[in-house]
Amino acid sequence: MSKNSHSRALTKRHKVAIAGVATLGAAALAFSAVPGNAETTTSEAASSAKVAYSSEQLEGLRSDVTEQLAGVSLQSQAAEAAAKKKAAAKAASEAAAKKKAAAEAAAKKKAEQARKAKEAASRSAKRAAIKAAAVKTYANNLDGWIKESLDIMKSKGIPGTYNGLYRNIIRESSGNPNAINNWDVNAVNGTPSIGLLQIIKPTFDAYHVSGTPFSQYDPVANIVASANYAADKYGSIDNVNGAY
Protein backbone atom coordinates (compact mmCIF):
# COMPACT_ATOMS: atom_id res chain seq x y z
CA MET A 1 0.00 0.00 0.00
CA SER A 2 1.41 3.40 -0.94
CA LYS A 3 1.80 6.32 1.41
CA ASN A 4 -1.16 8.17 -0.19
CA SER A 5 -3.49 5.19 0.05
CA HIS A 6 -2.41 4.69 3.69
CA SER A 7 -3.25 8.34 4.39
CA ARG A 8 -6.66 7.94 2.71
CA ALA A 9 -7.35 4.85 4.82
CA LEU A 10 -6.51 6.69 8.00
CA THR A 11 -8.65 9.62 6.94
CA LYS A 12 -11.60 7.32 6.32
CA ARG A 13 -11.22 5.68 9.72
CA HIS A 14 -10.97 9.05 11.40
CA LYS A 15 -14.17 10.10 9.67
CA VAL A 16 -15.92 6.96 10.89
CA ALA A 17 -14.68 7.54 14.42
CA ILE A 18 -15.76 11.18 14.37
CA ALA A 19 -19.17 10.28 12.95
CA GLY A 20 -19.59 7.67 15.65
CA VAL A 21 -18.76 10.13 18.38
CA ALA A 22 -21.19 12.66 16.92
CA THR A 23 -23.97 10.08 16.74
CA LEU A 24 -23.24 8.96 20.27
CA GLY A 25 -23.49 12.51 21.52
CA ALA A 26 -26.73 13.14 19.68
CA ALA A 27 -28.24 9.92 20.97
CA ALA A 28 -27.30 10.73 24.52
CA LEU A 29 -28.88 14.15 24.19
CA ALA A 30 -32.12 12.73 22.79
CA PHE A 31 -32.32 10.07 25.45
CA SER A 32 -32.01 12.61 28.20
CA ALA A 33 -34.77 14.77 26.60
CA VAL A 34 -37.51 12.10 26.77
CA PRO A 35 -39.71 12.50 29.94
CA GLY A 36 -39.63 9.55 32.22
CA ASN A 37 -43.46 9.44 32.83
CA ALA A 38 -44.80 10.46 29.44
CA GLU A 39 -47.12 7.81 28.11
CA THR A 40 -48.43 9.57 24.99
CA THR A 41 -47.34 12.30 22.68
CA THR A 42 -49.07 14.15 19.96
CA SER A 43 -48.46 12.99 16.41
CA GLU A 44 -46.63 16.21 15.72
CA ALA A 45 -44.32 15.73 18.71
CA ALA A 46 -43.75 12.10 17.81
CA SER A 47 -42.74 12.98 14.27
CA SER A 48 -40.33 15.71 15.36
CA ALA A 49 -38.81 13.93 18.39
CA LYS A 50 -35.35 12.34 18.05
CA VAL A 51 -34.95 8.57 18.35
CA ALA A 52 -34.09 7.47 21.89
CA TYR A 53 -31.34 4.88 22.33
CA SER A 54 -31.08 2.36 25.11
CA SER A 55 -28.06 2.28 27.40
CA GLU A 56 -27.00 -1.01 25.79
CA GLN A 57 -27.00 0.58 22.35
CA LEU A 58 -25.03 3.57 23.57
CA GLU A 59 -22.49 1.31 25.23
CA GLY A 60 -22.09 -0.72 22.05
CA LEU A 61 -21.65 2.40 19.98
CA ARG A 62 -19.08 3.73 22.42
CA SER A 63 -17.22 0.43 22.23
CA ASP A 64 -17.15 0.51 18.42
CA VAL A 65 -15.78 4.05 18.40
CA THR A 66 -13.12 3.13 20.97
CA GLU A 67 -12.02 0.13 18.90
CA GLN A 68 -11.78 2.27 15.76
CA LEU A 69 -9.68 4.87 17.55
CA ALA A 70 -7.46 2.15 19.01
CA GLY A 71 -6.97 0.68 15.53
CA VAL A 72 -5.98 4.06 14.15
CA SER A 73 -3.53 4.53 17.07
CA LEU A 74 -1.93 1.12 16.48
CA GLN A 75 -1.47 1.81 12.78
CA SER A 76 0.09 5.16 13.59
CA GLN A 77 2.48 3.51 16.08
CA ALA A 78 3.39 0.83 13.52
CA ALA A 79 4.13 3.48 10.91
CA GLU A 80 6.29 5.40 13.38
CA ALA A 81 8.19 2.23 14.36
CA ALA A 82 8.79 1.39 10.69
CA ALA A 83 10.12 4.91 10.09
CA LYS A 84 12.48 4.61 13.08
CA LYS A 85 13.69 1.21 11.88
CA LYS A 86 14.36 2.61 8.42
CA ALA A 87 16.25 5.58 9.88
CA ALA A 88 18.34 3.24 12.06
CA ALA A 89 19.16 1.06 9.06
CA LYS A 90 20.21 4.15 7.09
CA ALA A 91 22.42 5.36 9.95
CA ALA A 92 24.05 1.92 10.22
CA SER A 93 24.65 1.85 6.47
CA GLU A 94 26.24 5.32 6.55
CA ALA A 95 28.44 4.32 9.52
CA ALA A 96 29.58 1.18 7.68
CA ALA A 97 30.36 3.25 4.58
CA LYS A 98 32.42 5.71 6.64
CA LYS A 99 34.30 2.86 8.32
CA LYS A 100 35.04 1.27 4.95
CA ALA A 101 36.22 4.60 3.52
CA ALA A 102 38.49 5.16 6.54
CA ALA A 103 39.96 1.66 6.18
CA GLU A 104 40.59 2.21 2.46
CA ALA A 105 42.22 5.57 3.17
CA ALA A 106 44.48 4.00 5.83
CA ALA A 107 45.44 1.18 3.47
CA LYS A 108 46.18 3.68 0.70
CA LYS A 109 48.33 5.77 3.04
CA LYS A 110 50.23 2.68 4.21
CA ALA A 111 50.81 1.58 0.61
CA GLU A 112 52.06 5.07 -0.28
CA GLN A 113 54.45 5.06 2.67
CA ALA A 114 55.73 1.63 1.65
CA ARG A 115 56.21 2.85 -1.92
CA LYS A 116 58.16 5.90 -0.78
CA ALA A 117 60.29 3.78 1.55
CA LYS A 118 61.03 1.39 -1.30
CA GLU A 119 61.96 4.25 -3.61
CA ALA A 120 64.20 5.76 -0.93
CA ALA A 121 65.93 2.41 -0.41
CA SER A 122 66.37 2.06 -4.16
CA ARG A 123 67.89 5.54 -4.43
CA SER A 124 70.20 4.77 -1.52
CA ALA A 125 71.28 1.51 -3.16
CA LYS A 126 71.94 3.33 -6.43
CA ARG A 127 74.00 5.99 -4.69
CA ALA A 128 76.00 3.28 -2.92
CA ALA A 129 76.57 1.50 -6.22
CA ILE A 130 77.67 4.73 -7.88
CA LYS A 131 79.95 5.50 -4.96
CA ALA A 132 81.42 2.02 -5.07
CA ALA A 133 81.95 2.32 -8.80
CA ALA A 134 83.58 5.68 -8.26
CA VAL A 135 86.10 4.27 -5.79
CA LYS A 136 89.45 4.67 -7.40
CA THR A 137 91.52 1.57 -7.96
CA TYR A 138 95.28 1.41 -8.31
CA ALA A 139 97.65 -1.03 -9.97
CA ASN A 140 99.70 -3.21 -7.67
CA ASN A 141 103.03 -1.90 -8.92
CA LEU A 142 105.33 1.07 -8.36
CA ASP A 143 103.22 3.37 -10.53
CA GLY A 144 100.03 2.40 -8.70
CA TRP A 145 101.68 2.73 -5.26
CA ILE A 146 102.95 6.23 -6.04
CA LYS A 147 99.57 7.36 -7.40
CA GLU A 148 97.68 6.01 -4.41
CA SER A 149 100.20 7.62 -2.05
CA LEU A 150 99.81 10.98 -3.80
CA ASP A 151 95.99 10.86 -3.35
CA ILE A 152 96.40 10.12 0.37
CA MET A 153 99.05 12.84 0.72
CA LYS A 154 96.72 15.31 -0.98
CA SER A 155 93.87 14.47 1.40
CA LYS A 156 96.22 14.92 4.39
CA GLY A 157 97.91 18.07 3.14
CA ILE A 158 101.33 16.45 2.65
CA PRO A 159 103.32 18.04 -0.21
CA GLY A 160 105.08 16.04 -2.92
CA THR A 161 104.98 15.15 -6.60
CA TYR A 162 105.12 11.97 -8.64
CA ASN A 163 108.60 12.79 -9.89
CA GLY A 164 109.90 13.64 -6.41
CA LEU A 165 108.66 10.33 -5.02
CA TYR A 166 109.78 8.25 -7.99
CA ARG A 167 113.30 9.72 -8.00
CA ASN A 168 113.88 9.05 -4.31
CA ILE A 169 112.35 5.55 -4.42
CA ILE A 170 114.61 4.45 -7.28
CA ARG A 171 117.69 5.79 -5.47
CA GLU A 172 116.83 4.22 -2.12
CA SER A 173 115.36 0.80 -3.06
CA SER A 174 115.17 0.49 -6.85
CA GLY A 175 111.40 0.10 -6.36
CA ASN A 176 111.59 -2.98 -4.10
CA PRO A 177 109.14 -2.70 -1.16
CA ASN A 178 110.98 -5.49 0.70
CA ALA A 179 114.41 -3.86 0.48
CA ILE A 180 116.33 -3.71 3.77
CA ASN A 181 119.71 -2.17 4.70
CA ASN A 182 121.63 -4.34 7.11
CA TRP A 183 125.04 -2.63 6.98
CA ASP A 184 124.68 1.13 7.70
CA VAL A 185 124.72 2.86 11.07
CA ASN A 186 120.98 2.41 11.52
CA ALA A 187 121.37 -1.34 11.13
CA VAL A 188 124.26 -1.29 13.61
CA ASN A 189 121.96 0.52 16.05
CA GLY A 190 119.30 -2.17 15.55
CA THR A 191 116.92 -0.12 13.43
CA PRO A 192 117.64 -0.98 9.78
CA SER A 193 116.18 1.07 6.95
CA ILE A 194 113.28 -0.77 5.31
CA GLY A 195 111.03 -0.46 2.25
CA LEU A 196 110.71 1.74 -0.82
CA LEU A 197 112.07 4.88 0.83
CA GLN A 198 114.27 3.10 3.40
CA ILE A 199 112.63 4.49 6.53
CA ILE A 200 113.64 3.26 10.00
CA LYS A 201 111.08 2.00 12.54
CA PRO A 202 111.18 4.97 15.00
CA THR A 203 110.69 7.45 12.14
CA PHE A 204 107.92 5.36 10.56
CA ASP A 205 106.07 5.12 13.89
CA ALA A 206 106.35 8.87 14.49
CA TYR A 207 105.19 9.90 10.99
CA HIS A 208 102.77 7.09 10.17
CA VAL A 209 99.63 8.40 8.44
CA SER A 210 96.27 7.08 9.69
CA GLY A 211 94.33 5.04 7.16
CA THR A 212 97.40 3.18 5.93
CA PRO A 213 98.70 -0.17 7.21
CA PHE A 214 101.08 0.03 10.18
CA SER A 215 103.93 -1.72 8.41
CA GLN A 216 107.19 -0.46 6.92
CA TYR A 217 106.95 -3.15 4.25
CA ASP A 218 103.59 -1.87 2.97
CA PRO A 219 104.54 0.23 -0.11
CA VAL A 220 101.87 2.92 0.31
CA ALA A 221 102.31 3.24 4.09
CA ASN A 222 106.09 3.48 3.60
CA ILE A 223 105.85 6.20 0.92
CA VAL A 224 103.30 8.33 2.82
CA ALA A 225 105.16 8.14 6.15
CA SER A 226 108.47 8.98 4.46
CA ALA A 227 106.90 11.92 2.56
CA ASN A 228 105.34 13.13 5.82
CA TYR A 229 108.78 13.02 7.51
CA ALA A 230 110.46 14.76 4.55
CA ALA A 231 107.81 17.51 4.57
CA ASP A 232 108.49 18.11 8.27
CA LYS A 233 112.31 18.13 7.89
CA TYR A 234 112.85 19.49 4.36
CA GLY A 235 109.54 21.06 3.30
CA SER A 236 108.78 18.34 0.73
CA ILE A 237 110.02 15.01 -0.55
CA ASP A 238 110.82 16.92 -3.74
CA ASN A 239 113.61 18.72 -1.83
CA VAL A 240 115.37 15.47 -0.94
CA ASN A 241 118.18 14.54 -3.29
CA GLY A 242 120.22 12.14 -1.19
CA ALA A 243 120.19 10.17 2.01
CA TYR A 244 117.90 11.72 4.55
Buried (B, 14 or more C-beta within 10 A) or exposed (E): EEEEEEEEEBEEBEEBBEEBBEBBEEBBEBBEEEEEEEEEEEEEEEEEEEEEBEEEBBEEBBEBBEEBBEEBEEBEEEEEEEEEEEEEEEEEEEEEEEEEEEEEEEEEEEEEEEEEEEEEEEEEEEEEEEEEEEEEEBEEEBEBBBBBBBEBBEEBEBBBBEEBBBBBBEBBBEBEBEBBBEEEEBBEEEBBBBBBBBBBBEBBEEBBBEEBEEBBBBBBBBBBBBBBBBBEEEEBBBBBEEEB
